[in-house]
Amino acid sequence: MIYILSVVHLIYWLRIEFIAPYIKGLFLIEMPIVFYVSGWAYSISAKKTYLKHIASRLNRILTPYYIFIILISLLLIVLSFFTSIEYVSQVYTKKYWINSFLLSSPASSAIWFVKTYLMISLLAPIFYRLRNHLKLSFFVTIFVLFFTRYYGLSNHLYYIFCYGFFFLAGICHKQILSVISIKDKFIYSSISLIIIICLLFFCNYDFDMQINKFPPSLLFFSYNVFFLLIFGGYISKVCVSLCRNRFIKKIVDIYAKEGYPIYLYQIIPFYPLRLIFMKLHAADIPYQLPIEIILLLLSFIYIILSGALLGYIIETIRHKIFRRTTTAPNKQPS
């Protein structure tokens, strides 16, 4: 989640123009990593009955989401008295509230993944049973992503199969570390690379991964498989070494516990940054590019720290509410 906020959303949300679109697209490895980590977390968690699992997932994903929708909608209502921006008026329509309830709210484009995240989370026990069939699921995912493009099937299949594969790969995290050989890594990275080359040169796919992300295409899937196979081990080693620092570990722990609500409320720390960069882009000042680069580096640090502060506040509020609702008052003996 740190990577999504401090890198991906930073270069896209602040409209950093000096980075070419196809270069920006190479950073779009965030959602496969999110689902990979989610799968790994599920694999080491205590398993519940399917009904209890459904109840816990619905509560953990939907409760923060609906609270967010209510708060953001109230904010839009307040803004409607001070601005005439077109999207503000949506909050007064029936379609807005239906879409919000069905996890398709226009309130924030950043929450597009909630529906897919919920679906895959509910199917987690089924994915867990498939943990010995990762190789087969790799080819099934390729097949589905390729043919749904040509037969007009639901775009949601793209999301389920693409990110479901990475969720399953996360479930197989230990198995991958202990079983997969250098030969297997070479084979699967080579297959992914061949698919990427064929799609780019023979199927007229655009190299910009942002275009291939919504919904995730076969090119997007193959690129992320290739990237994780080649660089995943190095990234995990860097993360482990960084977490040896106590301060960094505290920040990582906050994001690990409250990453989902931090993601929902990220607009809070991002809003002042967007205003600053909008004014910078509109201004005609000397040394604009060096200034923008320096501001971008400072924004990277600011987003990480403000996100951690936001997570700490959310965690504190949740702890106080939970403690008040679960702790019964002590009774004095009569």
Helices and strands as residue ranges (DSSP letters): H 2-3, I 4-8, H 9-13, H 21-25, H 30-44, H 50-79, G 86-92, H 94-101, G 109-111, H 114-122, H 124-129, H 134-151, H 155-171, H 173-179, H 182-202, H 209-213, H 218-242, H 246-264, H 267-282, H 288-326
